[in-house]
Amino acid sequence: MSQLYWITHQDLTIYTHTMSNGLNTPDEMGHDIQAFIRLLKESYPDSTLTKQKLKKRVLYNLLDPFSIYSLFADLNYIFTVKNTKLYMIPIKGVYYLPSYQLRLAPFGTEHYSEHFFVSGEKVFHGYVRFGNDANNKYYGMGIFSPNLYTYKNVCLGFRGDVYHQPNIRFYKEQKSKNITRIIWIVVTGVVGTGVTLAAAAIF
């Protein structure tokens, strides 16, 4: 499992560094990251993202605590044949663990930070994302709890998201317009059945 997490979480880091630093070579014509940079500049001519800049940015992914833990767990199993416990940071009865990943958005690169909290039997997941490219500033945040309240075998949870971002441009002549949304979702589930009902409100 630790190897699977490392491969999936660092796939952008690894794939980006398979590009050459110079001009595009014939062998790179089908490279997805190369195509992303090209299409981004076609849609947003003010974009300054280059191969070199993206290669530097994705290296921040190596600081992700979960990735560091997965490597340690893998090596620990190789040398001791023992599983490694997932330790979280204790803060006054609440256990916390952060995660980070650089992601690709339709309007540029995006910093995405996840935050996991455990309090008794309750689990909370929050995230913050932000970026600035091609004169576009975009950001968002959200929180999710699947079992905020439980009565017998019925649990009640919620999810809230707010974000601000430009609309997706498919060609450079298309006008840009910022979009701001607030989304609230109430989730109800029956424990042990897999049955989930959800109601959403978008503002």
Sequence and secondary structure as in RCSB ss.txt:
>XXXX:A:sequence
MSQLYWITHQDLTIYTHTMSNGLNTPDEMGHDIQAFIRLLKESYPDSTLTKQKLKKRVLYNLLDPFSIYSLFADL
NYIFTVKNTKLYMIPIKGVYYLPSYQLRLAPFGTEHYSEHFFVSGEKVFHGYVRFGNDANNKYYGMGIFSPNLYT
YKNVCLGFRGDVYHQPNIRFYKEQKSKNITRIIWIVVTGVVGTGVTLAAAAIF
>XXXX:A:secstr
 HHHHHHHHSHHHHHHTTS SSS  GGGTT HHHHHHHHHHHH TT    HHHHHHHHGGGGG HHHHHHHHHHH
HHHHH        EEETTEEEEEEEEEEEETTEEEEEEEEEEEETTEEEEEEEEEEEETTEEEEEEEEEEEEEEE
ETTEEEEEEEEEEEEE   SSTTS   EEEEEEEEEEEEETTTTEEEEEEEE 
